[in-house]
């Protein structure tokens, strides 16, 4: 029993030590040399605590010192709060501002960039108005950028006039900053809700970044439920405008937030590991009856792969119609329910 206790205590000290080291790496101000130096200082009481865990007579003062230092780190950690005033990257520079007046959806800062490369693009943020009574469809778009298990999730609303409005929960990068899945556990990024035109947010992934993109028509939502889901997105945008929050790779990412929104509209959706392994989200949606019935998962995936169609469509005005050609559940004209 004593050996088990020593092992558990040592594992706890090791876990705390690793967490603290990563927290300092991602959040301590200064250059690489400064961060390495402070991590080395942090390691000293951690090593003492590990040695004390296995000693014939535990050195409780070493464990107490490590606990005290860890408490100070937690106090410092609590001071790290999300902000709105950083020097943001161009594609997430403007906050989404949305409001609903009757059946009118008014949105400021709808993104409609024209991308040539990831560093060469025309910046365009627009004010748009949509008629909620004209919502006709909801599509789920999965963009694969890191193997079959990981995909970015977007939700696209179709209107009777042929327009598509896409929502995407993304990290709010600073200028010259890049995504880090590990950093996403350590308050490295704020989160931003982006509303965009499909020629921007889909095409930049398929045509510019070389990602593999799939589109699925969501099945079983009434028009009232589609409108309700759109209203929830508006509420999310308003909340983020009032109170910024951090992105979390595990608990607050593009897929888990979509699930939480959908569950508010369709109660009873089951939890599933595929909500974390977002690349398998389409299989989950099919299993709960959310995709076109009577079509196998293999066909849904094959016919829903829009990567080449997006590349062929380029900057065409009817981009949204072209990428939907042949997708199960979508008539040939593309935007009818």
N, C-alpha and C positions, 0 to 999 in steps of 0.2 A: 504493500500500500504506500509505503514511504517513497519507493521508486516511482510509482505512478504519479504521486503528488509532485515529485521533483520534475518529472517529464511534463506534466500539465503546466506547472509554473514556468518552466523554461520555454515552452511553446508560446505561452501568453506573452512573455517578455520579448521573444523573437518577433511575434506578430506586431506588437506595439512598436518595436524598433524599426521594422520594415515600413510600417505605416508612417511613422514619424519621418523617416528618411525620405520617402516619396513626397510627403506633404511639403517638406522643406525644399526639395528639388523643384517642385512645380510652383511654389508660392513665395519662397524667400526672395526678397528683392536683391538685385545685384547681378553681377556677371557669374560665369561658370565657376571661377576661382572662389568667389565669395560663398556660393552655394555648397561647393565641395568642402570648404573649410568648416562651415557651420554644421554640415552633416557629420563630419569627422568628430567635431565636438560632441554632437548628439550621441555618437556611437560609444563614447567613453563610459557614461553611466549605464548604457545598455549592456556593454560587455561585462561590467562589474555585476550587474543583476543576473546575467546568464551564469557567471561563475558562482555566484551566491546560491543559485537555484540547485546546483549539483554538489555544493560543498558538504563535507561531513557535518559541519555545523553552519547552518545558514547564516550568512552575514545580513541580518535584517536591516542594518543601517545602509548597506548598498542598495537593497531593494527599496528602502524608504527614499533614498536620494533619487533613484530612477522614477519612482512614483511622483515625487515632487516636481521633477523636471517635466514629466509627462503632463502633470496638471497645468504647469505653466504653458506648455505647448497647446493644450486645449483652450486655454484662455486666449492665446494668440490666434488660434484657429477660428474662434468665435468672432474675432474682429474682421475676418475676411467676408465681406458682403458683396452682393452683386451690384453693379453700377450701370448707369446709362450713358456716362460721359467719357467713354474711352475713344481712341482714334480708330474707328471701325473700318474694316475692309469695305470696299465700294459696294459689293453685292448684298451686304447686310447693314449698310450705313443708316438707312431710314427705318424708323419704327412703323409698324403697321397700325394705322388708326382707322377704326371702323365704327359705324353706328347704324342702327336700323330705325327708320321712321315709317311706321305703317308697313307697307310692302316694299319700301325702298331700302336697298342696302347701299350705303354710301361708304366708299373706301378711299382713303388717302394712302399714297405710297404703294400702289400696285407696281411690282417690278416688271419691266418690259425691256430688258437689255438686248442688244444685238451683239452676239458673241462671234468673234472670229477665232481667237485663241483665248486661253485662260487669262492672258495679260493684255489682250487687245480686244476692246469692246466699247460699245456706245452706251453710256449711262442714260437710263430713262426711268423715272418714277412718275406714275400717272394717278390722277384722280378719276375713279370710275364709279358708275352707278348701275345697279342690277335690280331687276324686278323679282322679288322672292316668289311671286305667284307663277313665275315662268321656269322655276327649277324643274328639270326633267330627268336628271340622271346623276349618279355618283359613281365615279370610277376610282379604283385603287391602282396606283402606279408603284412598282418596285424597281429600284435601280441598283444593280449589283456592282459593287466596286472592290470587294475584298473576299472573293470566294463565294461558294454557293450558300453559306449559312448567314451571310451578312448582306443586308440590302437597306437602302434608304427608302422610306415610305412616304408617298405623297398622296393626297386625296384631291380629286378634280371634280368640280360641280359643273354640269352641263345645263345650259339655258336654251329656251325655245328659239332665241335669235342666233344660235350656233356658237355663241361664245362659251369658253371654258375658263373657270376660275380655279386655280390650284393653290392649295395650302400646304406648306411644308414647315415642320418644326426643325430648326437647324441651330448649330452652334453659331454664336455671334463672334466671329473672329475679329481680332484686331489686325491692323495693317501688317503685312509680312508675317502673319501667324498662320500655322497650319494645324490641321486636326490631329489630335492624339487621343486614342481610345483610353489609354491609361490616364492621361491628364484629365479626362472626363470624369474620373472618380475623385479628383482632388480640386474641384472648384476652379479649374483652369479656364472654363468658358462660361459666359452667360448664354442664355437661350433666346432665340428670336423666332417669331412666327412670321413667315414670308408668304405673302399673297402674290401670285405671279400669273402671267400669260404662259401658256404651254410652249409657245415658240421660244420663250426664254428658258424656263426652269427644266423642261424636258430636254430640249435641244442641247443645252449646255452639258448635260450629262451624257447623252448618246453621241453627239457629234463632236464635242470639244474635248471632254474628259475620257471618251472611249469606254464608258460604262455600258453594261448590258441591261436593257430596259424592257419591262413587261407591263402590260395594261390589262386590267380585269374589270368587267362591268359588275358592280355590286347588285345582287338580286334580293328581292324581298322587302325593300324599303318603300313605304308609301310616300307620296309627295309630301305629306305632313311631316313624316320622319326625316325626309331629306332637308326640308326647311328647318326643322328643329336642329339637325346636325350642323347646318350652316350657321344657325344662331349661336350654337355652342362655340364654334370657332371664333365668332365675333366676340363673345364673352371672354374667351381666352386671350384674344388680342388686347382687349380692354384691361384685363387683369395684368398682363405683362407690361402694359404702358404705365399702370399705376405702381406696380411692385415687380421690379425685375427679379429674375431668379436664375440659379445656376443650372446648366445642363449636367445631367448625370448619365454616364454610359449605361448603367443598369436600370435605374428606376425612373428616369425622366428623359427618355430619348424619343426619336420620331415615331417608334412603333408603340411603346407603352402609353404615350399620350393619346395616340389615335384610338387605342383600345379603350382607354378611360372615357374618351368622348363618346365612342360608339355604345359603350355599356350604359351610359346615361340615357341613351335613346332607346336601346334594345336591352332591357334588363335580362339578366340570366346568362349572358355570354360567359362560358367557362374559362378559367385560367388555364394556361397551357405553356409548355416550355418554348413553343414556337413564337410566343410573344417576345421572348428574349433573343432567340435565333431568328431574326426577322426575315432571313432569306426563305424561310418555310412558311411565311405568313399566308401565302395563297392557299397552301394545303389546309391550313387551319380554317381559313374563310370558307373553303369548299366543304369541309367536314361539318361546319355549323350551318350549312345551307345558305351561305352568303354569296355564292357565285352562281353562274348560269346552270340550271339543272339539266340533266340528261347529257352532259358533256363530260368526258373523262378528264381527270387531272392532267394527263399527258397532252390531250388536245387543247385544254385551256392554256397550258403553258406554251405549247408550240404555236398556236394561233394568236396568243396574246403577246408574243415577242415582237416588239415594235422597233427594235434597234435599227434594222436596215431601212424600214419604212421612214423612220425619223431622219436618217442620214440622206435618203433619197429626196425627202420633202424639202430639206434645207430651210430656207426662210420664206417658204411659200405662204401666201395669205390663208390658204385652206389647210395649214399644217395639221390642225386637230382632226379634220375629217380624214386626211390621208393616213394618219397613224392608226386610225380605228378600223380601217378596211380589213374585214375578215375576222375581227375579234368576236368571239362567241357572245351572243346576247345583244349585239349592236347591229341594227339594220344597216343596209348598205349606205344610207345617207349619212350615217355616223353619229348624229346627235339625238335622234328620236329615242324614246324609252323602249 
